[in-house]
Amino acid sequence: MINISHKHTTLRTAIAQALVKLSNAEAMQALLENNVPKGDVPATAKIAGLYAAKRTYDTIPHCHPLPIEYADIRLSTDGLTICIESEIHTIYKTGVEVEAMHAAAVAALTVYDMLKPLDDKIEIQSIRLLKKTGGKGDFLKNISPSLQAVVVVCSDAVYNGKKTDSAGVAVKDVLQKHKVNIKHYFIIPDDKKEIEQVVKKYAQPGIHMIIIAGGTGLTPRDQTPEALIPLLDKTIPGMEEAMRAYGQQRTPHSMVSRSVCGLTGNTLILAIPGSTRGAKESMDALFPYVLHLFNETQKT
């Protein structure tokens, strides 16, 4: 199975459809009159579909076990066609498209099995996904394709050549993955005045975000929050909480991070940990969801 440990838990839904085509009106009439020898076709198909939805991971090798928060199997008829729709909801890290299609498929097979004594030419004609919601794609709608970022690594060791920057590289990788243009990338020492100068210089129209990796710890040289907070017009505590909560699920050390998020003008300022892992996890906690912010700040 693919690794979904980095993904966010969100509400995800899917609706799938299966079509069963009969070849004679007598079989359809028996179904409608609940006169099928094997029993109540719609009720049995619904039960089978519900079981299938909950046990998809037992059948499809790469499907993850996940909580089914809601499941519904609906049957309708049109001429000699039986339409089966399955609707599945979950609050989890991965979608339920396969669960919905599996439920529709098993419900269709149940209809086939129960009606085949009455119709030896019955066919399952199609199984397809009708709709899905949730997932990363929903959070990327209407995002500007020309977002500009400045990436700053705040580290005495990297600035003095004693270490190679990897945190800034991790930040750039996430930005590039989400098609954010990196306008500038540079390294500065752990110095309060240097950090202030960066924000004052680049927090201007045309620069959508400044991401500073480093200086959020507790040593005497960690001065990034102290430098940034007086420069912010608005703080965004929810983003800070999101980063720490995401990190805390992976290491208890996240509780000591002093990450800061806010706006200077319309420029988003993010101060994130300077460790490679801390920087990567903080970026994963916020992106691509934070890009929605620029739809809000650009409203008049």
C-alpha positions in Angstrom: 0.0 0.0 0.0 1.2 3.5 -0.6 2.2 5.7 2.3 -0.6 8.0 3.4 0.9 9.0 6.8 1.7 12.5 5.5 -1.9 13.1 4.4 -4.5 15.1 6.3 -7.7 13.7 7.6 -10.7 15.3 5.8 -14.3 14.5 5.0 -14.2 12.5 1.8 -17.3 11.2 -0.1 -17.9 9.2 -3.2 -20.9 8.1 -5.3 -20.7 5.2 -7.7 -23.1 3.6 -10.1 -23.7 0.1 -11.5 -26.2 -0.7 -14.2 -27.8 -4.2 -14.5 -29.7 -4.8 -17.8 -32.5 -7.5 -17.9 -33.6 -9.1 -21.2 -37.2 -9.8 -20.4 -40.1 -7.9 -18.7 -41.1 -10.9 -16.6 -38.0 -10.8 -14.5 -38.4 -7.0 -13.9 -42.0 -7.6 -13.0 -41.1 -10.2 -10.5 -38.6 -7.9 -8.9 -41.1 -5.0 -8.7 -43.7 -7.3 -7.2 -41.2 -8.8 -4.8 -42.0 -12.2 -6.3 -38.4 -13.5 -6.9 -37.8 -17.1 -5.6 -34.6 -16.1 -3.8 -36.3 -13.3 -1.9 -36.4 -9.5 -1.7 -33.9 -8.4 -4.3 -33.5 -4.7 -3.3 -33.2 -5.4 0.4 -30.6 -8.2 -0.2 -28.6 -6.1 -2.6 -28.5 -3.2 -0.2 -27.2 -5.4 2.6 -24.6 -7.0 0.3 -23.4 -3.5 -0.8 -23.1 -2.3 2.8 -21.0 -5.3 3.7 -18.9 -4.8 0.7 -18.2 -1.2 1.5 -17.0 -2.0 4.9 -14.8 -4.9 3.7 -13.2 -3.4 0.6 -9.7 -3.6 2.1 -10.1 -7.3 2.5 -10.7 -7.7 -1.2 -8.7 -5.0 -3.0 -5.0 -5.4 -2.1 -3.9 -1.7 -2.0 -7.0 -0.3 -0.3 -6.4 0.9 3.3 -8.7 -0.1 6.2 -10.7 3.0 6.9 -13.8 4.0 9.0 -17.0 4.1 7.0 -18.9 7.0 8.6 -22.0 6.7 6.2 -23.1 4.2 3.5 -26.2 4.1 1.4 -27.2 1.8 -1.4 -30.0 3.0 -3.6 -31.8 1.0 -6.3 -34.1 2.3 -9.1 -35.5 1.0 -12.3 -35.9 2.4 -15.8 -37.5 0.1 -18.3 -35.4 -3.1 -18.1 -32.4 -1.4 -16.4 -31.7 -1.5 -12.7 -29.7 1.4 -11.5 -27.6 0.9 -8.3 -26.0 3.9 -6.6 -23.7 3.6 -3.6 -22.7 6.6 -1.5 -19.9 6.4 1.0 -18.5 9.0 3.4 -15.4 8.8 5.6 -13.3 11.2 7.6 -9.9 9.9 6.9 -6.6 10.4 5.0 -7.6 8.7 1.7 -10.7 8.6 -0.4 -13.6 6.1 -0.7 -13.9 5.9 -4.5 -13.0 2.2 -4.6 -15.3 1.5 -1.6 -18.2 3.1 -3.4 -17.5 1.2 -6.6 -17.0 -2.1 -4.7 -20.3 -1.7 -2.9 -22.1 -0.9 -6.2 -20.4 -3.9 -7.9 -21.3 -6.4 -5.2 -24.9 -5.1 -5.0 -25.1 -5.6 -8.8 -23.7 -9.1 -8.5 -26.3 -9.8 -5.9 -29.1 -8.6 -8.2 -27.6 -10.8 -11.0 -27.5 -13.9 -8.7 -31.0 -13.5 -7.5 -32.6 -12.8 -10.9 -30.6 -15.2 -13.1 -33.1 -18.1 -12.6 -35.6 -15.7 -14.3 -33.4 -14.2 -16.9 -30.4 -16.1 -18.4 -29.3 -13.1 -20.4 -29.0 -10.6 -17.6 -25.9 -8.3 -17.9 -24.0 -6.0 -15.6 -23.3 -3.3 -18.1 -21.1 -0.7 -16.3 -19.6 0.2 -12.9 -18.3 3.8 -12.7 -17.6 6.6 -10.3 -20.1 9.5 -10.5 -18.7 11.9 -8.0 -16.1 12.3 -5.3 -15.2 15.1 -2.9 -12.5 15.6 -0.3 -8.8 15.1 -1.1 -6.2 17.5 -2.1 -7.7 18.5 -5.4 -10.7 20.2 -3.7 -8.3 22.6 -2.0 -6.5 23.6 -5.1 -9.5 25.1 -7.0 -9.2 28.7 -8.1 -5.7 29.0 -6.8 -3.6 31.6 -8.5 -1.0 30.0 -10.8 1.5 32.9 -10.2 2.2 32.8 -6.5 5.6 34.1 -5.5 7.6 33.0 -2.5 10.8 34.0 -0.7 12.6 31.2 1.2 15.0 32.1 3.9 17.2 29.8 6.0 18.1 31.2 9.3 21.1 29.3 10.7 24.5 30.3 11.9 26.0 26.9 11.0 24.7 26.9 7.5 25.6 30.6 7.0 29.2 30.0 8.2 29.5 26.9 5.9 29.7 24.4 8.8 26.5 22.6 7.6 24.8 22.1 4.3 21.3 23.4 4.0 18.7 20.7 3.8 15.7 22.4 5.5 15.5 25.1 2.8 15.7 22.4 0.2 12.8 20.6 1.8 10.8 23.9 1.8 11.6 24.5 -1.9 10.6 21.0 -2.8 7.1 21.4 -1.3 6.6 24.8 -2.9 7.7 23.5 -6.3 5.4 20.5 -5.9 2.5 22.9 -5.5 3.6 25.2 -8.3 4.6 28.1 -6.2 7.4 30.1 -7.8 10.5 30.7 -5.6 11.5 34.3 -6.3 14.4 34.4 -3.9 16.3 31.8 -1.7 19.1 32.8 0.6 20.7 32.0 4.0 21.2 34.4 6.9 22.7 34.0 10.3 20.5 33.7 13.5 20.3 37.4 13.9 17.2 39.4 14.9 18.1 42.4 12.8 18.8 40.3 9.7 15.4 38.7 10.0 13.7 42.0 10.4 15.4 43.4 7.3 14.3 40.4 5.2 10.6 40.9 6.1 10.7 44.7 5.6 12.4 44.3 2.3 10.3 41.5 0.8 6.8 41.9 2.4 5.5 43.9 -0.5 3.0 43.5 -3.4 4.0 40.7 -5.7 5.5 38.6 -2.9 2.8 36.3 -1.6 4.8 34.5 1.2 8.0 34.6 3.1 9.0 31.3 4.7 11.8 31.4 7.3 13.2 28.1 8.4 15.1 28.2 11.6 15.3 30.1 14.9 12.1 28.8 16.4 13.7 26.8 19.2 14.7 27.8 22.7 18.4 28.6 22.5 19.6 32.1 23.1 20.3 32.5 19.4 16.7 31.5 18.4 15.2 34.9 17.8 12.9 34.4 14.8 9.6 34.8 16.7 10.9 37.8 18.5 11.9 39.4 15.3 8.7 38.6 13.4 5.9 39.2 15.9 6.2 43.1 16.0 6.1 43.2 12.2 2.9 41.2 11.8 -0.4 43.1 11.1 -2.4 39.9 11.8 -1.4 36.7 13.5 -2.9 33.3 12.3 -2.9 31.1 15.4 -4.7 28.3 13.6 -1.8 27.7 11.2 0.6 27.6 14.1 -1.7 25.1 15.9 -2.0 23.0 12.7 1.8 22.7 12.3 2.3 21.7 16.0 -0.6 19.3 16.0 0.7 17.6 12.8 4.2 17.4 14.2 3.0 16.1 17.6 1.4 13.1 15.9 4.9 12.2 14.6 7.2 13.3 17.5 6.6 14.7 21.0 9.4 17.2 20.4 7.0 19.4 18.4 5.6 20.8 21.6 8.6 23.0 22.0 8.4 24.6 18.5 7.7 28.3 18.5 6.4 28.5 14.9 4.8 31.8 14.0 2.3 32.6 11.2 0.8 35.9 10.2 0.3 38.6 7.6 2.4 41.7 7.0 0.2 43.6 4.5 -0.9 40.8 2.2 2.3 38.8 2.5 2.1 35.6 4.5 5.0 35.2 6.9 5.8 31.6 8.1 8.4 30.9 10.6 9.0 27.1 10.8 11.6 24.8 12.4 15.1 24.7 11.0 15.5 20.9 11.1 15.0 19.1 7.9 12.2 16.9 9.3 10.6 19.8 11.2 10.6 22.0 8.1 9.2 19.2 5.8 6.5 18.3 8.3 5.5 21.9 8.9 5.2 22.5 5.1 3.2 19.3 4.7 0.8 20.4 7.5 0.0 23.7 5.7 0.3 22.9 1.9 -1.6 23.0 -0.3 -4.4 24.1 2.0 -2.8 27.4 3.0 -2.9 28.5 -0.7 -6.6 29.2 -0.2 -5.5 32.2 1.9 -4.6 34.1 -1.2 -8.1 33.9 -2.5 -9.2 35.6 0.8 -6.5 38.3 1.0 -7.1 39.3 -2.6 -10.9 39.9 -2.1 -11.9 43.6 -2.2 
